[in-house]
Amino acid sequence: MNDDIGVQWFTKVFIKNCGEVRPQLLILDSHQSHEVLEMLELAEKERIHIHALPPLTTHMLQPLDRVVFKPMKTAYKRHCTEFLAANPDKTINKMTWPGLQRQTWAATMRQELLQKSFCATSIYPLGRTKIPESAYLPCDTMHSITVTQAEDCSMNTGQEQEQNFKRNQQTHQKRWILSSCLS
């Protein structure tokens, strides 16, 4: 998504459909298309507060990722299977896809599912109770890869590997990366 599309979506879709009540809160991921000066200035003028989720946290904090996308994927597969069974001479292409997507959207974008998704992320009602403690551990991929590779290549016994794992886990448990964005 480029900057122009982001601004067009914000003006022609979000502002047009968010209602008259102000202020409003718009929660977005940290994609660069959401950090466009024109959009941020328009949001300020419209009294819309934009909150960007921290990078690499959408799997825990983005409502659609937590609750909606799995049933949507399942429904889409079902609609495709039914379509292909009923129309063996057709394929899913630019002409047939919109109808399948419309059916999928209608089957999954329901108010109760969307409300459940905000609850699952603890965005509303606000809190940390739905997010496991492990989510607050730092994303230390390089360290994890190095430790894993070193353990795989070594001749450590199972007991030594377990001790290394516990020591690393204790070190990681002392750090918190999301506390500032959720408090």
ABEGO torsion letter per residue (X at the ends): XBAAAAAAAAAAAAAAAAEABOBBBBBBBABAAAABAAAAAAAAAAGBBBBBBBBGAAAAABAAAAAAAAAAAAAAAAAAAAAAAABAABBBBAAAAAAAAAAAAAAABBAAAAAAAAAAAGAOBBEAAABBAAAABBBBAAAAAAAAAAAAABABBAAAAAAAAAAAAAAAAABBAAAAAAX
